[in-house]
Amino acid sequence: MIKKKISLDIFVMIISFICLLFCLFLFGRINSIKQLKYLGYLVVVVSLGLIFILYSVFRKMFVSYCNKVSDHIDLLIDGKIPEVNIEEDTLTSKIDMKLGKLFDVIYANVTSNEKQK
């Protein structure tokens, strides 16, 4: 059985579509200008709430990702080479491969400089 993880951007699009359908449903049920005004306030409050929640989630994910990259670079600087799963097609694995290549180039330059001395 293949499990596919739903990405955050697909989740955001689904939530946005549900909110749009809900607003259209409420708009169809409006009978007066006063109700339209309240619907406008509701849409603004819900939109601001969603923006705040999404900002916090994306910020948390970005900080977590930066910490992973920073830890990986620290391990490379210390000379410890972490295990890499090359089969994954994620941004982290791609950056990991690039950092590994960079580490190999730097190590080759350092050893050639030491031999020349």
Secondary structure in CASP SS format (residue, H / E / C, confidence):
PFRMAT SS
TARGET T0000
AUTHOR 0000-0000-0000
METHOD secondary structure of the structure
MODEL  1
M C 1.00
I C 1.00
K C 1.00
K C 1.00
K C 1.00
I C 1.00
S C 1.00
L H 1.00
D H 1.00
I H 1.00
F H 1.00
V H 1.00
M H 1.00
I H 1.00
I H 1.00
S H 1.00
F H 1.00
I H 1.00
C H 1.00
L H 1.00
L H 1.00
F H 1.00
C H 1.00
L H 1.00
F H 1.00
L H 1.00
F H 1.00
G H 1.00
R C 1.00
I C 1.00
N C 1.00
S C 1.00
I H 1.00
K H 1.00
Q H 1.00
L H 1.00
K H 1.00
Y H 1.00
L H 1.00
G H 1.00
Y H 1.00
L H 1.00
V H 1.00
V H 1.00
V H 1.00
V H 1.00
S H 1.00
L H 1.00
G H 1.00
L H 1.00
I H 1.00
F H 1.00
I H 1.00
L H 1.00
Y H 1.00
S H 1.00
V H 1.00
F H 1.00
R H 1.00
K H 1.00
M H 1.00
F H 1.00
V H 1.00
S H 1.00
Y H 1.00
C H 1.00
N H 1.00
K H 1.00
V H 1.00
S H 1.00
D H 1.00
H H 1.00
I H 1.00
D H 1.00
L H 1.00
L H 1.00
I H 1.00
D H 1.00
G C 1.00
K C 1.00
I C 1.00
P C 1.00
E C 1.00
V C 1.00
N C 1.00
I C 1.00
E C 1.00
E C 1.00
D C 1.00
T C 1.00
L H 1.00
T H 1.00
S H 1.00
K H 1.00
I H 1.00
D H 1.00
M H 1.00
K H 1.00
L H 1.00
G H 1.00
K H 1.00
L H 1.00
F H 1.00
D H 1.00
V H 1.00
I H 1.00
Y H 1.00
A H 1.00
N H 1.00
V H 1.00
T H 1.00
S H 1.00
N H 1.00
E H 1.00
K H 1.00
Q H 1.00
K C 1.00
END
